[in-house]
Amino acid sequence: MDFSSINWLAIVACVFISMVSGFLWYNPKTFFPAWWKGIGKSESDLNDTGDMENAGAMTWGLTVLASLVQAVFVSLLLTVMGSNTLAAGLQAGFVIWLGFIAPTNLVNKLFAGHGLKVWAIEAGNHLVNMLLFGAILAMWQ
């Protein structure tokens, strides 16, 4: 692995973009209500625990770290593949999502009893992020 090939500014941009996309995806006006209900929570649970904006520092810190790790490894994969076009970046993002993220997340959701609706919401957010990561990192090498 050649970490010297990584454009760290592009990595930071990807992490920022993933936080923005997550905020929009899980907004109360988009998928948050369906997702919250799908994981078996009620409005009283929301009032008792606060909303996603008030999640603990560890939750947000690990979320940022996970996004950072994903962006770094998408960058490394794109470098190995020699992918430096928008189309190649989008293709790589989609293949990563389809081959690794979507099926793993599906199994986790099914065994947790959350079903396909929760999987579709969560996997959809991951798909958007992988497509954006692939596009940004392929174009900004």
Secondary structure, DSSP 8 states (H G I E B T S, - for coil): --GGG--HHHHHHHHHHHHHHHHHHTSTTTTHHHHHHHTT--HHHHHHH--GGG--HHHHHHHHHHHHHHHHHHHHHHHHHT--SHHHHHHHHHHHIIIIIHHHHHHHHHHTT-HHHHHHHHHHHHHHHHHHHHHHHHH--
